[in-house]
């Protein structure tokens, strides 16, 4: 058994669990139907926007776009701080404020990122061999990345058993 066999077995299990499966180059900026503008992008913006609209139908498009921008730019200098910040948003939602189109009044609340009540309603995606270029210009290619509603939530590195 080789590392690729382990990867394919993992993909089979993820497919059974309801994940859509893709190969990294299919999402890249040079793909026929790219899901990323650059190799530095780790958030799949179109998937995220669709999920946000579906999960928050009463929130105007402009406020949803603001949520997507917030998620794409972590505010803290360290990975640990950003992970805690992101976890809070996943669990509690993202604060939003918008003007009600009917009454003109200001409204506030939290935009949901995940449908916890109906997990099957979320967009589950497993991507193998996705190239990501970091801020220093170094590229990495994890074996598997798992996305939930366009957000990368799990990195899996497999080894030859």
N, C-alpha and C positions, 0 to 999 in steps of 0.2 A: 504494500500500500504506500502511496506517495502523497505529498501535500495536496496535489490537485484532486486526488480521490477523496480526501477529507473535505476539501472545499465543495466538491460536487455533492457529497453526502449531506453536508450542512445546507446547501441550497435546496436539496430535495425536502429536507425537514422544514425549511422556511416556507417553501411553496405549499406544503401540506398545512402549515399554520396560517395561510392566507396572504402571504407576501407576494407582491409582484416582483419578478426577477429581471434584472438588467445587467448588462456588461458595461463597465465604466466608459469605454470609448463612445458608447451610444448616447451618453449625456453631455459629452464635451463640446466646447465651443465650435469645433470643426465638424461635428456630426451633422447629418442631414436634418435632424430635428433636435437641435441642442436644448438642454435644460439648464445650461450654465453659460454665462457670458464669458467667463474666463476660468482658467484652471485654479484660480485662487478662491472661487466661489464654492462654499460648502453647503449653503442653504439653497434648496431648489425652489426658487421664487414663485414660479407659476403654480407648482403644487401647493406651496404654502398659501398663496393668495386664494386659490380655489377652496382650500380647506377652511381658511378663515371666514370666507363669505358664507360657506355652507354651515359652519358652526355658529356664526353670529349674524343671522339674516337681518336683524334690526339695526345693525351698525352700518353707517354709510361707508361707501367705497373709500373715501378719503381717510377715514379713521382706520379702516382695515389696512390701507397702504402705510399708514403711520406705524401700525403694529409690526408689519413686515420690516420696515426700516429699523425699528427698535431692535428686533431680533437679529438683524444682520450686523449690528455694531455693538458688541458687548462693551460695557462702560468701564470695566475695572482693569487694572494693570496686571493682575495675576490670573492664572488659569483656575485656581481654587476659588477665588472670588467670583469669577465669571460663571463657573459651574454652579455655585450656590445661587447666584442671581438667576441663571437660566432655569434651574430646578424650581425656584419660586414661581417663575412665570408659567412653567409647564403645569404646575399643580394649581396655582391660584388664578391664573389668567393674567393678561396684560392690561394695566389701567388705560382706559380710553375716556375721552371727553369729546362730545360732538354736539352740534346744533340739530335739534329735532326738525326734520323737514316739514312737518305738519304744523306744529305749534310755534316753532322758532325758539323754543326754550333750550337751554343748555342741559345736556344729559351726561351722565357719567356711569361708569361701571367697569367691568372687566371683560375683555375679549377672551373667549376660550380658545385654547390651542389644541385641545384633545377632547374627543367625545368619550368620557369615562363611562357613561351610561350604556353606550352601544359601541364597543370597541371595533366591531366589524364596519362601522361607518367611517372609520379613519382610513387614511391612505397609507398603507404599509408597503415599503419598497426595500428590497435587498439589492445592493449593487456590489458586484465583484470587480476588483482591480480598478478602482476609481483613482485617477491621478489627481493629487491636490498639491498646489504650489504654495508654500508658506511665505510669510512676509520677507524672509531673508533670501527668497528665491530658490530654496531647496524644495525638491519635489519628493513626495512620499506616495506610495500606492498600497494602501491597506488591502488585505485579502477580501474582507467583506465590510461594507458600511450599511447599517440599517437606518432607514429614514422613517419618521413618523410625521405625516402631513408635511413633507418637504423639509423637515428638520432632522439633521443628523443626530441620532441619539445613542448609537452603539458602534464601536469599532471592534472588529474581530480579526486577530492575527492567528492564522493556523500554522501548525508545524507538522513536519513529516513525523508520523508516529514511529 
